[in-house]
Amino acid sequence: MESLWRAATGSSWKATDETHGGVEFWTDPERSGWLTKQGEYIKTWRRRWFVLKQGKLFWFKESVVSRSSRPRGVIPVGTCLTVKGAEDVIKRPFSFELSTSRETMYFIADSEKEKEDWINSIGRSIVQHSRSVTDSEVVDYDAKSGAR
């Protein structure tokens, strides 16, 4: 996952205010819960506590997250292209994948409902925080044609 952070920011991941962009991940997350994720280099599966907030997906070793907690990693979801089920790819129930232009990460939820809830929440966040269309690129066709 560190390479995802490097790809998104141009630097290696460090647990600092810069990496979480001032997001107060310890309060009112859009979604939080346990997921099992595959390691980036050593492809073992580890259970981690995930927090989705303001376009960033953080993970921690413990479920008690406070202001002094340091994320083990963070994914800026605006750099992600797709999130979808992955049972057919990794042959594990309740699995899903999160993909960027450079890599695909795999996660396993505890149930089908949890998997679908995570896919929906991350998908919404991708749309809200995507950098593919900026405000300056949005064209208001009604305004151009003079329509009311």
NUPA-17391 format. One record per residue (C-alpha): residue in one letter; x, y, z. Coordinates in steps of 0.02 Angstrom, whole numbers, padded with zeros to 5 digits, always signed. Example, Ala and Ser with C-alpha at 12.3 -4.5 7.8 and 13.67 -1.06 7.14 Angstrom:
2
A+00615-00225+00390 S+00684-00053+00357 
//
This chain:
148
M+00000+00000+00000 E+00147+00115+00024 S+00174+00117-00163 L-00005+00178-00184 W+00034+00322-00068 R+00195+00359-00164 A+00100+00356-00328 A-00032+00475-00262 T+00083+00597-00175 G+00254+00571-00251 S+00331+00528-00083 S+00336+00380+00034 W+00202+00364+00166 K+00235+00429+00340 A+00107+00448+00479 T+00106+00637+00490 D-00021+00777+00470 E+00029+00788+00288 T-00023+00609+00253 H-00195+00626+00327 G-00218+00803+00264 G-00283+00865+00429 V-00428+00741+00424 E-00489+00708+00601 F-00503+00520+00573 W-00540+00491+00758 T-00714+00573+00750 D-00872+00541+00648 P-00805+00429+00508 E-00911+00400+00354 R-00878+00215+00382 S-00769+00112+00498 G-00744-00071+00536 W-00634-00224+00528 L-00570-00286+00360 T-00434-00409+00318 K-00310-00339+00193 Q-00171-00417+00093 G+00003-00350+00125 E+00090-00256-00014 Y+00257-00346-00017 I+00230-00502+00087 K+00061-00564+00029 T-00003-00616+00199 W-00177-00569+00260 R-00193-00456+00412 R-00347-00396+00503 R-00350-00206+00520 W-00472-00072+00578 F-00519+00040+00432 V-00587+00217+00438 L-00657+00306+00285 K-00669+00494+00302 Q-00657+00643+00184 G-00589+00545+00037 K-00457+00448+00134 L-00459+00266+00187 F-00351+00244+00343 W-00305+00082+00430 F-00248+00045+00606 K-00198-00107+00709 E-00327-00069+00845 S-00510-00019+00838 V-00490+00115+00972 V-00439+00266+00870 S-00398+00431+00953 R-00315+00596+00909 S-00146+00519+00956 S-00171+00363+00847 R-00054+00345+00700 P-00124+00262+00544 R-00029+00111+00479 G-00074+00173+00306 V-00190+00283+00206 I-00264+00276+00032 P-00324+00437-00050 V-00479+00363-00133 G-00487+00503-00262 T-00341+00415-00348 C-00440+00252-00360 L-00530+00200-00518 T-00638+00054-00463 V-00702-00041-00312 K-00790-00207-00342 G-00813-00384-00281 A-00663-00499-00301 E-00722-00674-00250 D-00688-00739-00426 V-00511-00665-00425 I-00443-00716-00254 K-00564-00860-00218 R-00615-00795-00046 P-00791-00755+00011 F-00838-00573+00048 S-00684-00507-00041 F-00670-00347-00143 E-00537-00252-00236 L-00489-00069-00244 S-00392-00020-00401 T-00288+00126-00460 S-00204+00144-00628 R-00049+00060-00554 E-00108-00074-00433 T-00251-00173-00360 M-00273-00202-00173 Y-00380-00340-00099 F-00487-00340+00058 I-00601-00465+00145 A-00754-00413+00245 D-00840-00517+00379 S-01003-00540+00283 E-01086-00507+00115 K-01178-00357+00189 E-01015-00283+00258 K-00931-00309+00088 E-01074-00221-00004 D-01077-00079+00124 W-00889-00050+00103 I-00901-00056-00087 N-01044+00069-00085 S-00958+00187+00039 I-00790+00183-00051 G-00875+00201-00221 R-00969+00356-00162 S-00807+00428-00094 I-00715+00394-00258 V-00848+00492-00352 Q-00848+00635-00227 H-00659+00651-00219 S-00606+00601-00394 R-00483+00717-00479 S-00540+00663-00652 V-00654+00816-00669 T-00613+00977-00582 D-00736+01120-00556 S-00651+01220-00693 E-00683+01078-00817 V-00869+01064-00782 V-00968+01136-00926 D-01142+01207-00894 Y-01224+01179-01062 D-01384+01268-01010 A-01286+01426-00969 K-01193+01419-01136 S-01350+01401-01240 G-01446+01532-01142 A-01578+01404-01089 R-01676+01440-00932 
//
